[in-house]
Amino acid sequence: MMYLCIIFVPPVYFIARQKWLGLALNSLLYGLACLCVLSLIGIWIAPFFWILSVGHASFTYRKELMAVHADLIATKMAEKLQNQPPKLQ
């Protein structure tokens, strides 16, 4: 569901995550894309700003997922090490 939000309306992702600085930058890019769509000349430039907006939201989401995944792996590894008896050498 979040991927659909990122693809079609990227600023909503930043509102949902309460990342206000990212929202400002993404709203600027998305707003420029929307304004370009309204003009006949700018319609060819609009996909550039839209791709920048989607790329920014996707990168931020991916970074967030990687942090959650790394935390999960670290927690599991710590549990394994606590349950393992000490090695005698």
C-alpha positions as CSV (number, residue, x, y, z in Angstrom):
1,M,0.0,0.0,0.0
2,M,2.8,2.4,0.8
3,Y,4.4,1.8,-2.6
4,L,1.2,3.0,-4.3
5,C,1.2,6.1,-2.1
6,I,4.8,6.7,-3.1
7,I,4.2,6.3,-6.8
8,F,1.0,8.4,-7.2
9,V,1.2,11.0,-4.4
10,P,4.7,11.0,-2.8
11,P,4.1,13.9,-0.4
12,V,1.5,11.9,1.4
13,Y,4.2,9.4,2.4
14,F,6.1,12.2,4.3
15,I,2.9,13.4,6.0
16,A,2.2,9.8,7.2
17,R,5.8,9.5,8.5
18,Q,5.8,13.1,9.9
19,K,9.0,13.9,8.2
20,W,8.5,17.7,7.6
21,L,11.7,18.6,5.9
22,G,11.3,15.8,3.4
23,L,7.7,16.9,2.9
24,A,8.8,20.4,2.0
25,L,11.3,19.2,-0.6
26,N,9.0,16.6,-2.0
27,S,6.0,19.0,-2.2
28,L,8.2,21.4,-4.1
29,L,9.2,18.8,-6.6
30,Y,5.7,17.3,-6.9
31,G,4.2,20.8,-7.2
32,L,6.5,21.7,-10.0
33,A,5.5,18.5,-11.8
34,C,1.8,19.4,-11.4
35,L,2.3,22.9,-12.6
36,C,4.3,21.7,-15.6
37,V,1.4,19.3,-16.5
38,L,-1.0,22.3,-16.7
39,S,1.1,24.0,-19.4
40,L,1.4,22.5,-22.9
41,I,5.1,23.3,-23.1
42,G,5.9,22.1,-19.7
43,I,4.1,18.8,-20.1
44,W,7.4,17.3,-21.5
45,I,9.4,18.5,-18.4
46,A,6.8,17.3,-15.8
47,P,8.0,13.6,-15.8
48,F,11.4,14.8,-14.8
49,F,10.1,16.5,-11.6
50,W,7.7,13.6,-10.9
51,I,10.6,11.1,-11.2
52,L,12.7,13.2,-8.8
53,S,9.8,13.3,-6.3
54,V,9.1,9.6,-6.5
55,G,12.8,8.8,-6.3
56,H,13.2,10.9,-3.2
57,A,10.2,9.2,-1.5
58,S,11.4,5.7,-2.6
59,F,14.9,6.3,-1.3
60,T,13.7,7.5,2.1
61,Y,11.3,4.5,2.4
62,R,14.0,2.1,1.4
63,K,16.4,3.6,4.0
64,E,13.7,3.3,6.6
65,L,13.1,-0.4,5.7
66,M,16.8,-1.1,5.9
67,A,17.1,0.4,9.4
68,V,14.2,-1.7,10.6
69,H,15.7,-4.8,9.0
70,A,19.1,-4.2,10.5
71,D,17.5,-3.7,13.9
72,L,15.7,-7.0,13.6
73,I,18.8,-8.8,12.6
74,A,20.8,-7.3,15.5
75,T,18.0,-8.3,18.0
76,K,18.0,-11.9,16.7
77,M,21.7,-12.1,16.8
78,A,21.8,-10.8,20.4
79,E,19.2,-13.4,21.4
80,K,21.3,-16.2,19.8
81,L,24.4,-15.1,21.6
82,Q,22.7,-14.9,25.0
83,N,21.3,-18.4,24.7
84,Q,24.5,-20.0,23.6
85,P,26.7,-21.5,26.3
86,P,30.2,-20.1,26.6
87,K,32.9,-22.0,24.7
88,L,35.7,-23.5,26.6
89,Q,39.1,-23.6,25.0
